[in-house]
Amino acid sequence: MNGRNRLDGLCRLLIILGGLNWGLVGIFKFDLVAWICGGLDFGQTNAVSRIIYILVALAAV
């Protein structure tokens, strides 16, 4: 069960990251994930940020 606990923790972290990111996008038009991954503007994504977005979506499901 230790592996499942780690997966649950990772999913929680990704869901929190996604929620914070969308809150920042909604309030300030600031995309935290794109900024962390080197994007300079809202809507500008690279491969790393797209992977993070996909992982957040999978964690939410």
N, C-alpha and C positions, 0 to 999 in steps of 0.2 A: 504493500500500500504506500510505501514511501515515494515511489515514482508518481503515483496518482496525486499525492499531496503537492509535489513539486509542480506538476502540470496545473493543478488547481490554483496554486500561488501565481504561476506565470500568467494564467488566464485572467486572474483578478488584476494583476499589474497592468496587463494590456488593456483591459476594460477601463481602468482608471485613467491610463494615458489617453485613450480615445475620448473619454468624457471630458477631460481637461482640455484636450486639443480642440474639440468642437465647441466647448465653452469659450475658449479664446478666439476661435474663428468667429463665433456669433457676436461676441461683445466688442472685440478689438480688430477684427479682420486680420488676425495674426495666426499663422499656421506653425505651431511649435514643432511638429514633426519635420516639416520641410525646412525649417530654420536649423534644427539640429543636424539634419542631413545635408546641409549646404545650399538649400534653396533660399533665394532672396526675396521672393514675392509670393503672395497668396496664389495658389493654383499652379505654381511652378514646382514640379516634382522630378525626382531622379529615381533610379532603380532601387536604392536603399529605402527611400521614403515610401515607395509603392509597396515594397515587401512588408514594411511596418504596417501600412494601412491594411494589407491583406491579413496579416497576423491578428490585428485588432478585430477585424471582421470575423475571423474564424473563432477567436476567443469569445466574442459576443454570441455566436451561434451555440 
